[in-house]
């Protein structure tokens, strides 16, 4: 009998910090879309600096994480 073993596409759990993230876009849907191309959000939060966001995420590969991000409508 064979076991059902599925490979997980996500390889790492990381913390990502977004600087100057617009306060109007600090909602679950926008943050999930910002990370969707290279990972999946586990949890996110802001601190005293309202334009900074910390995201705990599963990512596919560190090479796929972009160095910058443009947020717009």
CHARMM-style PDB file with segment names, atoms N, HN, CA, C and O in Angstrom:
ATOM      1  N   UNK     1       0.847  -1.171   0.000  1.00  0.00      PROA
ATOM      2  CA  UNK     1       0.000   0.000   0.000  1.00  0.00      PROA
ATOM      3  C   UNK     1       0.896   1.239   0.000  1.00  0.00      PROA
ATOM      4  O   UNK     1       1.856   1.321   0.766  1.00  0.00      PROA
ATOM      5  N   UNK     2       0.571   2.199  -0.867  1.00  0.00      PROA
ATOM      6  HN  UNK     2      -0.209   2.132  -1.489  1.00  0.00      PROA
ATOM      7  CA  UNK     2       1.369   3.417  -0.960  1.00  0.00      PROA
ATOM      8  C   UNK     2       0.739   4.520  -0.119  1.00  0.00      PROA
ATOM      9  O   UNK     2      -0.483   4.658  -0.061  1.00  0.00      PROA
ATOM     10  N   UNK     3       1.581   5.287   0.519  1.00  0.00      PROA
ATOM     11  HN  UNK     3       2.574   5.175   0.472  1.00  0.00      PROA
ATOM     12  CA  UNK     3       1.104   6.439   1.282  1.00  0.00      PROA
ATOM     13  C   UNK     3       0.892   7.610   0.342  1.00  0.00      PROA
ATOM     14  O   UNK     3       1.602   7.764  -0.652  1.00  0.00      PROA
ATOM     15  N   UNK     4      -0.081   8.423   0.666  1.00  0.00      PROA
ATOM     16  HN  UNK     4      -0.657   8.298   1.473  1.00  0.00      PROA
ATOM     17  CA  UNK     4      -0.343   9.630  -0.120  1.00  0.00      PROA
ATOM     18  C   UNK     4       0.573  10.741   0.386  1.00  0.00      PROA
ATOM     19  O   UNK     4       0.262  11.411   1.371  1.00  0.00      PROA
ATOM     20  N   UNK     5       1.685  10.928  -0.284  1.00  0.00      PROA
ATOM     21  HN  UNK     5       1.938  10.384  -1.084  1.00  0.00      PROA
ATOM     22  CA  UNK     5       2.616  11.979   0.108  1.00  0.00      PROA
ATOM     23  C   UNK     5       2.621  13.049  -0.970  1.00  0.00      PROA
ATOM     24  O   UNK     5       2.903  12.775  -2.137  1.00  0.00      PROA
ATOM     25  N   UNK     6       2.314  14.242  -0.573  1.00  0.00      PROA
ATOM     26  HN  UNK     6       2.084  14.464   0.375  1.00  0.00      PROA
ATOM     27  CA  UNK     6       2.277  15.356  -1.516  1.00  0.00      PROA
ATOM     28  C   UNK     6       3.414  16.314  -1.200  1.00  0.00      PROA
ATOM     29  O   UNK     6       3.653  16.670  -0.046  1.00  0.00      PROA
ATOM     30  N   UNK     7       4.085  16.708  -2.222  1.00  0.00      PROA
ATOM     31  HN  UNK     7       3.890  16.419  -3.160  1.00  0.00      PROA
ATOM     32  CA  UNK     7       5.190  17.651  -2.054  1.00  0.00      PROA
ATOM     33  C   UNK     7       4.631  19.050  -1.822  1.00  0.00      PROA
ATOM     34  O   UNK     7       3.686  19.472  -2.489  1.00  0.00      PROA
ATOM     35  N   UNK     8       5.203  19.735  -0.907  1.00  0.00      PROA
ATOM     36  HN  UNK     8       5.970  19.393  -0.365  1.00  0.00      PROA
ATOM     37  CA  UNK     8       4.803  21.107  -0.622  1.00  0.00      PROA
ATOM     38  C   UNK     8       5.621  22.042  -1.514  1.00  0.00      PROA
ATOM     39  O   UNK     8       6.849  21.966  -1.554  1.00  0.00      PROA
ATOM     40  N   UNK     9       4.924  22.917  -2.222  1.00  0.00      PROA
ATOM     41  HN  UNK     9       3.927  22.979  -2.190  1.00  0.00      PROA
ATOM     42  CA  UNK     9       5.618  23.840  -3.124  1.00  0.00      PROA
ATOM     43  C   UNK     9       6.384  24.918  -2.356  1.00  0.00      PROA
ATOM     44  O   UNK     9       7.392  25.430  -2.842  1.00  0.00      PROA
ATOM     45  N   UNK    10       5.912  25.257  -1.172  1.00  0.00      PROA
ATOM     46  HN  UNK    10       5.093  24.841  -0.777  1.00  0.00      PROA
ATOM     47  CA  UNK    10       6.563  26.305  -0.392  1.00  0.00      PROA
ATOM     48  C   UNK    10       7.778  25.728   0.329  1.00  0.00      PROA
ATOM     49  O   UNK    10       7.701  24.678   0.967  1.00  0.00      PROA
ATOM     50  N   UNK    11       8.899  26.438   0.215  1.00  0.00      PROA
ATOM     51  HN  UNK    11       8.962  27.291  -0.303  1.00  0.00      PROA
ATOM     52  CA  UNK    11      10.133  25.887   0.764  1.00  0.00      PROA
ATOM     53  C   UNK    11      10.618  26.573   2.032  1.00  0.00      PROA
ATOM     54  O   UNK    11      11.391  25.987   2.791  1.00  0.00      PROA
ATOM     55  N   UNK    12      10.175  27.814   2.276  1.00  0.00      PROA
ATOM     56  HN  UNK    12       9.547  28.289   1.660  1.00  0.00      PROA
ATOM     57  CA  UNK    12      10.699  28.552   3.434  1.00  0.00      PROA
ATOM     58  C   UNK    12       9.611  29.355   4.121  1.00  0.00      PROA
ATOM     59  O   UNK    12       8.639  29.784   3.501  1.00  0.00      PROA
ATOM     60  N   UNK    13       9.800  29.545   5.412  1.00  0.00      PROA
ATOM     61  HN  UNK    13      10.590  29.196   5.916  1.00  0.00      PROA
ATOM     62  CA  UNK    13       8.967  30.457   6.190  1.00  0.00      PROA
ATOM     63  C   UNK    13       9.840  31.664   6.493  1.00  0.00      PROA
ATOM     64  O   UNK    13      10.919  31.524   7.069  1.00  0.00      PROA
ATOM     65  N   UNK    14       9.375  32.856   6.106  1.00  0.00      PROA
ATOM     66  HN  UNK    14       8.498  32.969   5.639  1.00  0.00      PROA
ATOM     67  CA  UNK    14      10.198  34.057   6.239  1.00  0.00      PROA
ATOM     68  C   UNK    14       9.378  35.222   6.812  1.00  0.00      PROA
ATOM     69  O   UNK    14       8.148  35.190   6.841  1.00  0.00      PROA
ATOM     70  N   UNK    15      10.103  36.243   7.264  1.00  0.00      PROA
ATOM     71  HN  UNK    15      11.102  36.269   7.240  1.00  0.00      PROA
ATOM     72  CA  UNK    15       9.504  37.521   7.622  1.00  0.00      PROA
ATOM     73  C   UNK    15       9.872  38.510   6.527  1.00  0.00      PROA
ATOM     74  O   UNK    15      11.036  38.613   6.141  1.00  0.00      PROA
ATOM     75  N   UNK    16       8.881  39.235   6.030  1.00  0.00      PROA
ATOM     76  HN  UNK    16       7.935  39.152   6.344  1.00  0.00      PROA
ATOM     77  CA  UNK    16       9.102  40.256   5.006  1.00  0.00      PROA
ATOM     78  C   UNK    16       8.626  41.583   5.567  1.00  0.00      PROA
ATOM     79  O   UNK    16       7.559  41.660   6.177  1.00  0.00      PROA
ATOM     80  N   UNK    17       9.414  42.625   5.363  1.00  0.00      PROA
ATOM     81  HN  UNK    17      10.281  42.563   4.868  1.00  0.00      PROA
ATOM     82  CA  UNK    17       9.020  43.952   5.821  1.00  0.00      PROA
ATOM     83  C   UNK    17       8.766  44.840   4.615  1.00  0.00      PROA
ATOM     84  O   UNK    17       9.637  45.009   3.762  1.00  0.00      PROA
ATOM     85  N   UNK    18       7.567  45.405   4.548  1.00  0.00      PROA
ATOM     86  HN  UNK    18       6.859  45.268   5.241  1.00  0.00      PROA
ATOM     87  CA  UNK    18       7.219  46.376   3.519  1.00  0.00      PROA
ATOM     88  C   UNK    18       7.351  47.764   4.119  1.00  0.00      PROA
ATOM     89  O   UNK    18       6.712  48.071   5.126  1.00  0.00      PROA
ATOM     90  N   UNK    19       8.167  48.598   3.513  1.00  0.00      PROA
ATOM     91  HN  UNK    19       8.686  48.349   2.695  1.00  0.00      PROA
ATOM     92  CA  UNK    19       8.326  49.979   3.963  1.00  0.00      PROA
ATOM     93  C   UNK    19       7.489  50.895   3.076  1.00  0.00      PROA
ATOM     94  O   UNK    19       7.358  50.648   1.877  1.00  0.00      PROA
ATOM     95  N   UNK    20       6.931  51.937   3.649  1.00  0.00      PROA
ATOM     96  HN  UNK    20       7.037  52.138   4.623  1.00  0.00      PROA
ATOM     97  CA  UNK    20       6.115  52.925   2.931  1.00  0.00      PROA
ATOM     98  C   UNK    20       4.917  52.279   2.249  1.00  0.00      PROA
ATOM     99  O   UNK    20       4.534  52.683   1.151  1.00  0.00      PROA
ATOM    100  N   UNK    21       4.329  51.288   2.886  1.00  0.00      PROA
ATOM    101  HN  UNK    21       4.640  50.960   3.778  1.00  0.00      PROA
ATOM    102  CA  UNK    21       3.125  50.652   2.360  1.00  0.00      PROA
ATOM    103  C   UNK    21       1.952  51.568   2.680  1.00  0.00      PROA
ATOM    104  O   UNK    21       1.722  51.875   3.850  1.00  0.00      PROA
ATOM    105  N   UNK    22       1.198  52.017   1.666  1.00  0.00      PROA
ATOM    106  HN  UNK    22       1.385  51.767   0.715  1.00  0.00      PROA
ATOM    107  CA  UNK    22       0.132  53.000   1.899  1.00  0.00      PROA
ATOM    108  C   UNK    22      -0.913  52.514   2.912  1.00  0.00      PROA
ATOM    109  O   UNK    22      -1.398  51.387   2.810  1.00  0.00      PROA
ATOM    110  N   UNK    23      -1.254  53.350   3.877  1.00  0.00      PROA
ATOM    111  HN  UNK    23      -0.859  54.266   3.960  1.00  0.00      PROA
ATOM    112  CA  UNK    23      -2.244  52.950   4.893  1.00  0.00      PROA
ATOM    113  C   UNK    23      -3.599  52.553   4.302  1.00  0.00      PROA
ATOM    114  O   UNK    23      -4.287  51.701   4.864  1.00  0.00      PROA
ATOM    115  N   UNK    24      -3.984  53.149   3.194  1.00  0.00      PROA
ATOM    116  HN  UNK    24      -3.424  53.841   2.738  1.00  0.00      PROA
ATOM    117  CA  UNK    24      -5.265  52.798   2.566  1.00  0.00      PROA
ATOM    118  C   UNK    24      -5.284  51.358   2.050  1.00  0.00      PROA
ATOM    119  O   UNK    24      -6.355  50.771   1.898  1.00  0.00      PROA
ATOM    120  N   UNK    25      -4.116  50.791   1.782  1.00  0.00      PROA
ATOM    121  HN  UNK    25      -3.246  51.269   1.906  1.00  0.00      PROA
ATOM    122  CA  UNK    25      -4.011  49.444   1.235  1.00  0.00      PROA
ATOM    123  C   UNK    25      -3.635  48.407   2.294  1.00  0.00      PROA
ATOM    124  O   UNK    25      -3.349  47.263   1.942  1.00  0.00      PROA
ATOM    125  N   UNK    26      -3.628  48.762   3.546  1.00  0.00      PROA
ATOM    126  HN  UNK    26      -3.861  49.692   3.832  1.00  0.00      PROA
ATOM    127  CA  UNK    26      -3.260  47.831   4.604  1.00  0.00      PROA
ATOM    128  C   UNK    26      -4.470  47.005   5.025  1.00  0.00      PROA
ATOM    129  O   UNK    26      -4.996  47.148   6.128  1.00  0.00      PROA
ATOM    130  N   UNK    27      -4.888  46.148   4.120  1.00  0.00      PROA
ATOM    131  HN  UNK    27      -4.461  46.031   3.223  1.00  0.00      PROA
ATOM    132  CA  UNK    27      -6.007  45.235   4.340  1.00  0.00      PROA
ATOM    133  C   UNK    27      -5.575  43.855   3.867  1.00  0.00      PROA
ATOM    134  O   UNK    27      -4.682  43.732   3.028  1.00  0.00      PROA
ATOM    135  N   UNK    28      -6.207  42.820   4.404  1.00  0.00      PROA
ATOM    136  HN  UNK    28      -6.932  42.920   5.085  1.00  0.00      PROA
ATOM    137  CA  UNK    28      -5.830  41.442   4.078  1.00  0.00      PROA
ATOM    138  C   UNK    28      -5.741  41.181   2.576  1.00  0.00      PROA
ATOM    139  O   UNK    28      -4.763  40.604   2.101  1.00  0.00      PROA
ATOM    140  N   UNK    29      -6.751  41.602   1.837  1.00  0.00      PROA
ATOM    141  HN  UNK    29      -7.545  42.071   2.223  1.00  0.00      PROA
ATOM    142  CA  UNK    29      -6.790  41.303   0.401  1.00  0.00      PROA
ATOM    143  C   UNK    29      -5.609  41.909  -0.345  1.00  0.00      PROA
ATOM    144  O   UNK    29      -5.004  41.237  -1.180  1.00  0.00      PROA
ATOM    145  N   UNK    30      -5.272  43.150  -0.067  1.00  0.00      PROA
ATOM    146  HN  UNK    30      -5.763  43.696   0.611  1.00  0.00      PROA
ATOM    147  CA  UNK    30      -4.167  43.811  -0.764  1.00  0.00      PROA
ATOM    148  C   UNK    30      -2.823  43.180  -0.428  1.00  0.00      PROA
ATOM    149  O   UNK    30      -1.966  43.034  -1.300  1.00  0.00      PROA
ATOM    150  N   UNK    31      -2.639  42.809   0.819  1.00  0.00      PROA
ATOM    151  HN  UNK    31      -3.334  42.927   1.528  1.00  0.00      PROA
ATOM    152  CA  UNK    31      -1.367  42.211   1.230  1.00  0.00      PROA
ATOM    153  C   UNK    31      -1.221  40.807   0.642  1.00  0.00      PROA
ATOM    154  O   UNK    31      -0.128  40.418   0.232  1.00  0.00      PROA
ATOM    155  N   UNK    32      -2.312  40.050   0.600  1.00  0.00      PROA
ATOM    156  HN  UNK    32      -3.200  40.367   0.933  1.00  0.00      PROA
ATOM    157  CA  UNK    32      -2.266  38.725  -0.015  1.00  0.00      PROA
ATOM    158  C   UNK    32      -1.931  38.822  -1.501  1.00  0.00      PROA
ATOM    159  O   UNK    32      -1.169  38.003  -2.014  1.00  0.00      PROA
ATOM    160  N   UNK    33      -2.487  39.808  -2.195  1.00  0.00      PROA
ATOM    161  HN  UNK    33      -3.106  40.473  -1.778  1.00  0.00      PROA
ATOM    162  CA  UNK    33      -2.195  39.992  -3.616  1.00  0.00      PROA
ATOM    163  C   UNK    33      -0.744  40.412  -3.822  1.00  0.00      PROA
ATOM    164  O   UNK    33      -0.117  40.005  -4.800  1.00  0.00      PROA
ATOM    165  N   UNK    34      -0.204  41.221  -2.912  1.00  0.00      PROA
ATOM    166  HN  UNK    34      -0.713  41.552  -2.117  1.00  0.00      PROA
ATOM    167  CA  UNK    34       1.186  41.674  -3.034  1.00  0.00      PROA
ATOM    168  C   UNK    34       2.165  40.503  -2.943  1.00  0.00      PROA
ATOM    169  O   UNK    34       3.251  40.565  -3.520  1.00  0.00      PROA
ATOM    170  N   UNK    35       1.802  39.454  -2.239  1.00  0.00      PROA
ATOM    171  HN  UNK    35       0.920  39.403  -1.770  1.00  0.00      PROA
ATOM    172  CA  UNK    35       2.692  38.316  -2.037  1.00  0.00      PROA
ATOM    173  C   UNK    35       2.308  37.114  -2.901  1.00  0.00      PROA
ATOM    174  O   UNK    35       3.074  36.154  -2.991  1.00  0.00      PROA
ATOM    175  N   UNK    36       1.157  37.150  -3.526  1.00  0.00      PROA
ATOM    176  HN  UNK    36       0.535  37.929  -3.453  1.00  0.00      PROA
ATOM    177  CA  UNK    36       0.612  35.986  -4.234  1.00  0.00      PROA
ATOM    178  C   UNK    36       1.535  35.398  -5.295  1.00  0.00      PROA
ATOM    179  O   UNK    36       1.515  34.185  -5.503  1.00  0.00      PROA
ATOM    180  N   UNK    37       2.340  36.206  -5.972  1.00  0.00      PROA
ATOM    181  HN  UNK    37       2.357  37.191  -5.804  1.00  0.00      PROA
ATOM    182  CA  UNK    37       3.179  35.675  -7.050  1.00  0.00      PROA
ATOM    183  C   UNK    37       4.349  34.829  -6.555  1.00  0.00      PROA
ATOM    184  O   UNK    37       4.931  34.069  -7.330  1.00  0.00      PROA
ATOM    185  N   UNK    38       4.700  34.950  -5.281  1.00  0.00      PROA
ATOM    186  HN  UNK    38       4.228  35.568  -4.652  1.00  0.00      PROA
ATOM    187  CA  UNK    38       5.850  34.181  -4.789  1.00  0.00      PROA
ATOM    188  C   UNK    38       5.621  33.503  -3.441  1.00  0.00      PROA
ATOM    189  O   UNK    38       6.528  32.840  -2.939  1.00  0.00      PROA
ATOM    190  N   UNK    39       4.447  33.645  -2.842  1.00  0.00      PROA
ATOM    191  HN  UNK    39       3.710  34.184  -3.250  1.00  0.00      PROA
ATOM    192  CA  UNK    39       4.226  33.002  -1.558  1.00  0.00      PROA
ATOM    193  C   UNK    39       2.815  33.129  -1.039  1.00  0.00      PROA
ATOM    194  O   UNK    39       1.896  33.507  -1.765  1.00  0.00      PROA
ATOM    195  N   UNK    40       2.657  32.804   0.244  1.00  0.00      PROA
ATOM    196  HN  UNK    40       3.404  32.496   0.834  1.00  0.00      PROA
ATOM    197  CA  UNK    40       1.356  32.825   0.895  1.00  0.00      PROA
ATOM    198  C   UNK    40       1.493  33.447   2.283  1.00  0.00      PROA
ATOM    199  O   UNK    40       2.400  33.098   3.038  1.00  0.00      PROA
ATOM    200  N   UNK    41       0.602  34.355   2.610  1.00  0.00      PROA
ATOM    201  HN  UNK    41      -0.136  34.638   1.997  1.00  0.00      PROA
ATOM    202  CA  UNK    41       0.634  35.059   3.892  1.00  0.00      PROA
ATOM    203  C   UNK    41       0.172  34.138   5.017  1.00  0.00      PROA
ATOM    204  O   UNK    41      -0.867  33.487   4.904  1.00  0.00      PROA
ATOM    205  N   UNK    42       0.936  34.085   6.091  1.00  0.00      PROA
ATOM    206  HN  UNK    42       1.780  34.614   6.183  1.00  0.00      PROA
ATOM    207  CA  UNK    42       0.512  33.384   7.298  1.00  0.00      PROA
ATOM    208  C   UNK    42      -0.140  34.369   8.259  1.00  0.00      PROA
ATOM    209  O   UNK    42      -1.242  34.136   8.756  1.00  0.00      PROA
ATOM    210  N   UNK    43       0.562  35.481   8.513  1.00  0.00      PROA
ATOM    211  HN  UNK    43       1.457  35.670   8.109  1.00  0.00      PROA
ATOM    212  CA  UNK    43       0.048  36.527   9.398  1.00  0.00      PROA
ATOM    213  C   UNK    43       0.780  37.823   9.054  1.00  0.00      PROA
ATOM    214  O   UNK    43       1.904  37.796   8.554  1.00  0.00      PROA
ATOM    215  N   UNK    44       0.131  38.961   9.327  1.00  0.00      PROA
ATOM    216  HN  UNK    44      -0.782  38.983   9.733  1.00  0.00      PROA
ATOM    217  CA  UNK    44       0.786  40.243   9.098  1.00  0.00      PROA
ATOM    218  C   UNK    44       0.351  41.208  10.192  1.00  0.00      PROA
ATOM    219  O   UNK    44      -0.716  41.053  10.786  1.00  0.00      PROA
ATOM    220  N   UNK    45       1.195  42.210  10.449  1.00  0.00      PROA
ATOM    221  HN  UNK    45       2.062  42.336   9.966  1.00  0.00      PROA
ATOM    222  CA  UNK    45       0.838  43.231  11.424  1.00  0.00      PROA
ATOM    223  C   UNK    45       1.650  44.492  11.183  1.00  0.00      PROA
ATOM    224  O   UNK    45       2.665  44.474  10.487  1.00  0.00      PROA
ATOM    225  N   UNK    46       1.187  45.579  11.769  1.00  0.00      PROA
ATOM    226  HN  UNK    46       0.363  45.593  12.335  1.00  0.00      PROA
ATOM    227  CA  UNK    46       1.911  46.849  11.716  1.00  0.00      PROA
ATOM    228  C   UNK    46       2.403  47.167  13.123  1.00  0.00      PROA
ATOM    229  O   UNK    46       1.937  46.586  14.103  1.00  0.00      PROA
ATOM    230  N   UNK    47       3.341  48.088  13.207  1.00  0.00      PROA
ATOM    231  HN  UNK    47       3.719  48.560  12.411  1.00  0.00      PROA
ATOM    232  CA  UNK    47       3.820  48.514  14.514  1.00  0.00      PROA
ATOM    233  C   UNK    47       3.514  50.001  14.676  1.00  0.00      PROA
ATOM    234  O   UNK    47       2.591  50.509  14.039  1.00  0.00      PROA
ATOM    235  N   UNK    48       4.255  50.692  15.500  1.00  0.00      PROA
ATOM    236  HN  UNK    48       5.005  50.280  16.017  1.00  0.00      PROA
ATOM    237  CA  UNK    48       3.999  52.112  15.758  1.00  0.00      PROA
ATOM    238  C   UNK    48       4.153  52.971  14.504  1.00  0.00      PROA
ATOM    239  O   UNK    48       3.511  54.013  14.375  1.00  0.00      PROA
ATOM    240  N   UNK    49       5.001  52.532  13.591  1.00  0.00      PROA
ATOM    241  HN  UNK    49       5.523  51.685  13.696  1.00  0.00      PROA
ATOM    242  CA  UNK    49       5.167  53.237  12.320  1.00  0.00      PROA
ATOM    243  C   UNK    49       4.101  52.725  11.361  1.00  0.00      PROA
ATOM    244  O   UNK    49       4.204  51.604  10.862  1.00  0.00      PROA
ATOM    245  N   UNK    50       3.100  53.518  11.106  1.00  0.00      PROA
ATOM    246  HN  UNK    50       3.017  54.429  11.512  1.00  0.00      PROA
ATOM    247  CA  UNK    50       1.929  53.064  10.351  1.00  0.00      PROA
ATOM    248  C   UNK    50       2.205  52.712   8.893  1.00  0.00      PROA
ATOM    249  O   UNK    50       1.379  52.053   8.260  1.00  0.00      PROA
ATOM    250  N   UNK    51       3.343  53.132   8.344  1.00  0.00      PROA
ATOM    251  HN  UNK    51       4.013  53.667   8.858  1.00  0.00      PROA
ATOM    252  CA  UNK    51       3.630  52.822   6.940  1.00  0.00      PROA
ATOM    253  C   UNK    51       4.496  51.570   6.786  1.00  0.00      PROA
ATOM    254  O   UNK    51       4.899  51.230   5.673  1.00  0.00      PROA
ATOM    255  N   UNK    52       4.780  50.893   7.877  1.00  0.00      PROA
ATOM    256  HN  UNK    52       4.453  51.169   8.781  1.00  0.00      PROA
ATOM    257  CA  UNK    52       5.620  49.696   7.846  1.00  0.00      PROA
ATOM    258  C   UNK    52       4.771  48.472   8.199  1.00  0.00      PROA
ATOM    259  O   UNK    52       4.020  48.485   9.174  1.00  0.00      PROA
ATOM    260  N   UNK    53       4.901  47.420   7.395  1.00  0.00      PROA
ATOM    261  HN  UNK    53       5.511  47.409   6.603  1.00  0.00      PROA
ATOM    262  CA  UNK    53       4.149  46.186   7.614  1.00  0.00      PROA
ATOM    263  C   UNK    53       5.127  45.021   7.705  1.00  0.00      PROA
ATOM    264  O   UNK    53       6.079  44.932   6.929  1.00  0.00      PROA
ATOM    265  N   UNK    54       4.883  44.137   8.655  1.00  0.00      PROA
ATOM    266  HN  UNK    54       4.111  44.210   9.285  1.00  0.00      PROA
ATOM    267  CA  UNK    54       5.646  42.900   8.784  1.00  0.00      PROA
ATOM    268  C   UNK    54       4.741  41.748   8.382  1.00  0.00      PROA
ATOM    269  O   UNK    54       3.615  41.631   8.865  1.00  0.00      PROA
ATOM    270  N   UNK    55       5.243  40.899   7.492  1.00  0.00      PROA
ATOM    271  HN  UNK    55       6.158  40.995   7.099  1.00  0.00      PROA
ATOM    272  CA  UNK    55       4.460  39.772   6.993  1.00  0.00      PROA
ATOM    273  C   UNK    55       5.226  38.479   7.252  1.00  0.00      PROA
ATOM    274  O   UNK    55       6.386  38.344   6.864  1.00  0.00      PROA
ATOM    275  N   UNK    56       4.568  37.537   7.909  1.00  0.00      PROA
ATOM    276  HN  UNK    56       3.625  37.647   8.225  1.00  0.00      PROA
ATOM    277  CA  UNK    56       5.124  36.206   8.097  1.00  0.00      PROA
ATOM    278  C   UNK    56       4.524  35.372   6.975  1.00  0.00      PROA
ATOM    279  O   UNK    56       3.302  35.242   6.890  1.00  0.00      PROA
ATOM    280  N   UNK    57       5.365  34.801   6.108  1.00  0.00      PROA
ATOM    281  HN  UNK    57       6.358  34.906   6.176  1.00  0.00      PROA
ATOM    282  CA  UNK    57       4.860  34.152   4.903  1.00  0.00      PROA
ATOM    283  C   UNK    57       5.621  32.882   4.559  1.00  0.00      PROA
ATOM    284  O   UNK    57       6.770  32.690   4.957  1.00  0.00      PROA
ATOM    285  N   UNK    58       4.948  32.026   3.812  1.00  0.00      PROA
ATOM    286  HN  UNK    58       4.015  32.182   3.489  1.00  0.00      PROA
ATOM    287  CA  UNK    58       5.581  30.875   3.179  1.00  0.00      PROA
ATOM    288  C   UNK    58       5.950  31.315   1.774  1.00  0.00      PROA
ATOM    289  O   UNK    58       5.120  31.888   1.069  1.00  0.00      PROA
ATOM    290  N   UNK    59       7.180  31.056   1.357  1.00  0.00      PROA
ATOM    291  HN  UNK    59       7.854  30.590   1.930  1.00  0.00      PROA
ATOM    292  CA  UNK    59       7.576  31.476   0.010  1.00  0.00      PROA
ATOM    293  C   UNK    59       8.039  30.282  -0.810  1.00  0.00      PROA
ATOM    294  O   UNK    59       8.465  29.262  -0.270  1.00  0.00      PROA
ATOM    295  N   UNK    60       7.947  30.432  -2.119  1.00  0.00      PROA
ATOM    296  HN  UNK    60       7.600  31.262  -2.557  1.00  0.00      PROA
ATOM    297  CA  UNK    60       8.371  29.373  -3.032  1.00  0.00      PROA
ATOM    298  C   UNK    60       9.886  29.271  -3.097  1.00  0.00      PROA
ATOM    299  O   UNK    60      10.448  28.179  -3.013  1.00  0.00      PROA
ATOM    300  N   UNK    61      10.546  30.420  -3.247  1.00  0.00      PROA
ATOM    301  HN  UNK    61      10.089  31.307  -3.315  1.00  0.00      PROA
ATOM    302  CA  UNK    61      11.996  30.463  -3.336  1.00  0.00      PROA
ATOM    303  C   UNK    61      12.465  31.875  -2.998  1.00  0.00      PROA
ATOM    304  O   UNK    61      11.823  32.840  -3.413  1.00  0.00      PROA
ATOM    305  N   UNK    62      13.551  32.025  -2.267  1.00  0.00      PROA
ATOM    306  HN  UNK    62      14.072  31.241  -1.930  1.00  0.00      PROA
ATOM    307  CA  UNK    62      14.054  33.375  -1.959  1.00  0.00      PROA
ATOM    308  C   UNK    62      14.382  34.183  -3.211  1.00  0.00      PROA
ATOM    309  O   UNK    62      14.317  35.412  -3.191  1.00  0.00      PROA
ATOM    310  N   UNK    63      14.731  33.510  -4.284  1.00  0.00      PROA
ATOM    311  HN  UNK    63      14.784  32.512  -4.301  1.00  0.00      PROA
ATOM    312  CA  UNK    63      15.056  34.200  -5.538  1.00  0.00      PROA
ATOM    313  C   UNK    63      13.844  34.882  -6.166  1.00  0.00      PROA
ATOM    314  O   UNK    63      14.003  35.824  -6.941  1.00  0.00      PROA
ATOM    315  N   UNK    64      12.658  34.427  -5.848  1.00  0.00      PROA
ATOM    316  HN  UNK    64      12.530  33.661  -5.218  1.00  0.00      PROA
ATOM    317  CA  UNK    64      11.446  34.982  -6.449  1.00  0.00      PROA
ATOM    318  C   UNK    64      10.898  36.201  -5.704  1.00  0.00      PROA
ATOM    319  O   UNK    64      10.003  36.877  -6.210  1.00  0.00      PROA
ATOM    320  N   UNK    65      11.422  36.489  -4.513  1.00  0.00      PROA
ATOM    321  HN  UNK    65      12.149  35.939  -4.102  1.00  0.00      PROA
ATOM    322  CA  UNK    65      10.955  37.640  -3.739  1.00  0.00      PROA
ATOM    323  C   UNK    65      11.519  38.914  -4.364  1.00  0.00      PROA
ATOM    324  O   UNK    65      12.736  39.054  -4.479  1.00  0.00      PROA
ATOM    325  N   UNK    66      10.649  39.847  -4.771  1.00  0.00      PROA
ATOM    326  HN  UNK    66       9.660  39.733  -4.677  1.00  0.00      PROA
ATOM    327  CA  UNK    66      11.145  41.069  -5.417  1.00  0.00      PROA
ATOM    328  C   UNK    66      11.809  42.016  -4.419  1.00  0.00      PROA
ATOM    329  O   UNK    66      11.504  41.990  -3.227  1.00  0.00      PROA
ATOM    330  N   UNK    67      12.708  42.841  -4.916  1.00  0.00      PROA
ATOM    331  HN  UNK    67      12.955  42.862  -5.885  1.00  0.00      PROA
ATOM    332  CA  UNK    67      13.396  43.821  -4.069  1.00  0.00      PROA
ATOM    333  C   UNK    67      12.540  45.050  -3.849  1.00  0.00      PROA
ATOM    334  O   UNK    67      12.728  45.763  -2.863  1.00  0.00      PROA
ATOM    335  N   UNK    68      11.595  45.316  -4.754  1.00  0.00      PROA
ATOM    336  HN  UNK    68      11.442  44.737  -5.555  1.00  0.00      PROA
ATOM    337  CA  UNK    68      10.705  46.467  -4.594  1.00  0.00      PROA
ATOM    338  C   UNK    68       9.317  46.097  -5.096  1.00  0.00      PROA
ATOM    339  O   UNK    68       9.128  45.123  -5.825  1.00  0.00      PROA
ATOM    340  N   UNK    69       8.353  46.911  -4.678  1.00  0.00      PROA
ATOM    341  HN  UNK    69       8.506  47.703  -4.086  1.00  0.00      PROA
ATOM    342  CA  UNK    69       6.954  46.672  -5.006  1.00  0.00      PROA
ATOM    343  C   UNK    69       6.258  48.002  -5.198  1.00  0.00      PROA
ATOM    344  O   UNK    69       6.432  48.915  -4.391  1.00  0.00      PROA
ATOM    345  N   UNK    70       5.475  48.124  -6.250  1.00  0.00      PROA
ATOM    346  HN  UNK    70       5.334  47.382  -6.906  1.00  0.00      PROA
ATOM    347  CA  UNK    70       4.699  49.326  -6.491  1.00  0.00      PROA
ATOM    348  C   UNK    70       3.238  49.005  -6.199  1.00  0.00      PROA
ATOM    349  O   UNK    70       2.666  48.087  -6.786  1.00  0.00      PROA
ATOM    350  N   UNK    71       2.638  49.771  -5.284  1.00  0.00      PROA
ATOM    351  HN  UNK    71       3.103  50.517  -4.806  1.00  0.00      PROA
ATOM    352  CA  UNK    71       1.237  49.566  -4.909  1.00  0.00      PROA
ATOM    353  C   UNK    71       0.417  50.664  -5.554  1.00  0.00      PROA
ATOM    354  O   UNK    71       0.658  51.850  -5.325  1.00  0.00      PROA
ATOM    355  N   UNK    72      -0.567  50.259  -6.375  1.00  0.00      PROA
ATOM    356  HN  UNK    72      -0.763  49.296  -6.562  1.00  0.00      PROA
ATOM    357  CA  UNK    72      -1.431  51.242  -7.019  1.00  0.00      PROA
ATOM    358  C   UNK    72      -2.781  50.594  -7.334  1.00  0.00      PROA
ATOM    359  O   UNK    72      -2.941  49.376  -7.257  1.00  0.00      PROA
ATOM    360  N   UNK    73      -3.721  51.424  -7.683  1.00  0.00      PROA
ATOM    361  HN  UNK    73      -3.591  52.413  -7.746  1.00  0.00      PROA
ATOM    362  CA  UNK    73      -5.040  50.902  -8.064  1.00  0.00      PROA
ATOM    363  C   UNK    73      -5.085  50.611  -9.521  1.00  0.00      PROA
ATOM    364  OT1 UNK    73      -6.113  50.165 -10.031  1.00  0.00      PROA
TER     365      UNK     73
END
